Amino acid sequence: MVTAIVLIEATSEAIAGLAPQVAAIAGVAEAHSVAGGLADIVAVVKVNDHDGIARVVTEGISKLDGVAKTQTLIAFRSFSEAEMDAGFDGFGD
């Protein structure tokens, strides 16, 4: 599984309705409307390979009306407390 974080700048008139549209794209695991940073919306993309990231970003997110600019950050290692805990399920029970 490959994970990417996509920073999305939106036109001012599109910000309110854009995050649900981004979230509806296959391969987008989460979409967050954010404030105070470099983006208006942050999307977390989880796909099987790097070609999947290219498809989601170039054929999906960037084609939505109101998307002014995207910046994609590809994760090379991912860490989460839930995944760490799941690795020890059943031990010590």
C-alpha positions as CSV (number, residue, x, y, z in Angstrom):
1,M,0.0,0.0,0.0
2,V,1.3,3.4,-1.0
3,T,0.2,6.5,1.0
4,A,0.4,10.1,-0.3
5,I,-0.7,13.3,1.3
6,V,-2.1,15.8,-1.2
7,L,-2.2,19.5,-0.3
8,I,-5.0,21.2,-2.3
9,E,-5.3,24.9,-2.8
10,A,-8.9,25.8,-3.8
11,T,-10.5,28.9,-5.3
12,S,-12.4,30.9,-2.6
13,E,-15.8,30.0,-4.0
14,A,-15.1,26.3,-4.1
15,I,-13.6,25.7,-0.6
16,A,-16.9,24.9,1.2
17,G,-18.0,22.1,-1.1
18,L,-14.7,20.7,-2.4
19,A,-13.7,18.4,0.5
20,P,-16.7,16.0,0.1
21,Q,-16.0,15.8,-3.6
22,V,-12.3,15.0,-3.0
23,A,-13.4,12.3,-0.4
24,A,-15.7,10.7,-3.0
25,I,-12.8,9.9,-5.3
26,A,-11.7,6.2,-5.3
27,G,-8.3,6.0,-3.6
28,V,-8.9,8.9,-1.3
29,A,-9.0,7.6,2.3
30,E,-9.7,10.9,4.0
31,A,-10.2,14.6,3.0
32,H,-9.9,17.4,5.6
33,S,-10.8,21.0,5.3
34,V,-7.9,22.9,7.0
35,A,-7.0,26.4,8.1
36,G,-3.8,28.2,8.8
37,G,-1.4,26.4,6.4
38,L,-0.3,26.0,2.9
39,A,-3.5,24.4,1.7
40,D,-7.3,24.6,2.0
41,I,-7.9,20.8,1.9
42,V,-5.6,17.9,2.8
43,A,-6.3,14.5,1.2
44,V,-4.8,11.2,2.3
45,V,-4.5,8.9,-0.6
46,K,-4.0,5.1,-0.1
47,V,-3.5,3.0,-3.3
48,N,-1.7,-0.1,-4.3
49,D,1.1,1.5,-6.3
50,H,2.6,4.8,-7.5
51,D,0.6,4.7,-10.7
52,G,-2.5,4.8,-8.5
53,I,-1.3,8.1,-6.9
54,A,-0.8,9.6,-10.4
55,R,-4.4,8.5,-11.4
56,V,-6.0,9.9,-8.2
57,V,-4.2,13.2,-8.3
58,T,-4.0,13.9,-12.1
59,E,-7.2,12.3,-13.3
60,G,-9.3,12.9,-10.1
61,I,-8.4,15.6,-7.7
62,S,-6.9,18.1,-10.1
63,K,-9.8,17.8,-12.5
64,L,-12.4,19.0,-9.9
65,D,-13.8,22.5,-10.4
66,G,-12.3,24.8,-7.9
67,V,-8.9,23.1,-7.5
68,A,-6.3,25.7,-8.2
69,K,-3.1,23.8,-7.3
70,T,-2.0,20.5,-5.7
71,Q,1.2,19.4,-4.0
72,T,1.7,15.7,-3.4
73,L,3.9,14.3,-0.7
74,I,4.6,10.5,-1.0
75,A,5.1,8.7,2.3
76,F,8.0,6.3,2.3
77,R,7.3,5.0,5.9
78,S,4.0,5.2,7.8
79,F,3.5,4.9,11.5
80,S,0.3,4.8,13.6
81,E,-0.4,3.7,17.1
82,A,-3.3,1.5,15.9
83,E,-1.0,-0.4,13.5
84,M,1.6,-0.9,16.2
85,D,-1.0,-2.2,18.7
86,A,-2.4,-4.6,16.0
87,G,1.0,-6.2,15.6
88,F,0.7,-7.4,19.2
89,D,-2.9,-8.6,19.2
90,G,-3.3,-11.9,21.1
91,F,0.0,-11.7,22.9
92,G,-0.2,-11.7,26.7
93,D,-4.0,-12.3,26.7
